[in-house]
């Protein structure tokens, strides 16, 4: 069979610039990549993620190269090239090659053909004056940290000792972390299985292994049979934190609200063990995302009641599908800004607006207020978000406690800083390893 010819770089750059333009227009990175031709998608995704991690620097450089903002398509292509070539040590190609291919991309693009000479002139000037132009942008927070100014300001307020660490972590690559299904294996046994195919992994928490190098899930031993799942180490804290101290030999009713794609639902069932009288109800408001919960459970051989429903409206589902019986435990992984998982989704920082924080905090408070009455006296609710903003974490919980005198806060991790060092500073023996940004608060309802 004849090997497929290599894909021209200029074609990839057209697709990357198109995805960047779509993200600037409000489309998610996932949706933007879904529109890319399947043959181009792997290479385009790798380049797009690098562009998004350097988009602030690219924009600052473009402002110094062009007095006026070019048309959107030309600006996206110009910034794509600048993001990829401004730092030769991290560039995936030689800067001259990138410039030549970017100009070729401009000539082939219907929306950029008229600006091909302009793009060529800007990029050639950048190559001549690179050191001067880069130095001139070093003092700009947008260029230095590659986050919007409001985001940087918010982090400095929320985490005055660790805001720089958070921003650095956001611009790094996230590890691929696995959760070992203890019904089918142990972390030590699975680590040996990985070593047998020359894959190195480090322990991450009680059930996790962090791979030295990411690989396709299909190449993981026993993945199709449910031996392991891909789940960040911080997300793996939820299930054991909620279940700790509960008697799993007794019938327990657990609600996993906002459950898609089902990782935490599955972890709850794995920890309970086969035959445990644990009844789990998983809610998800989005039908497409709800289907992913079913897929996850099917692969792992687990069973839960999966409902397409709004957690903030229990009147629609609690009595019809749950018999109106209170839950012993509730896991609320609330909708949030996703500010803690930026390194996995580098588009988030450019999609979010500062006003989103207050809007999402209001939704979180609404869901908390709706679910709290569904918890039995003495039961517990674990509130968590994949956010580093305090409005979605500590501030949210303190407000809830002030308005609900029947709630008390149990020992909880609180805000977890992405990258593996937490609140009090770098923690070399951090048991969770390199993890995403998260927040956890375990709340208990008074027995009476």
RAZIMO-V398429 format. One record per helix or strand of 2 or more residues. SS is the DSSP state (a for helix, b for strand). FROM is the first residue (numbers start at 1). TO is the last residue. Records with the same first field share a line. If there is no record, write none. Layout:
SS=FROM-TO  FROM-TO
This chain:
a=9-24  29-34  38-53  55-65  72-85  95-108  113-137  141-145  149-158  163-170  187-196  217-219  237-243  263-272  287-300  314-316  318-322  348-351  354-372  390-392  394-403
b=177-180  201-204  208-211  228-230  252-257  278-284  305-308  327-333  375-385  407-416  438-445
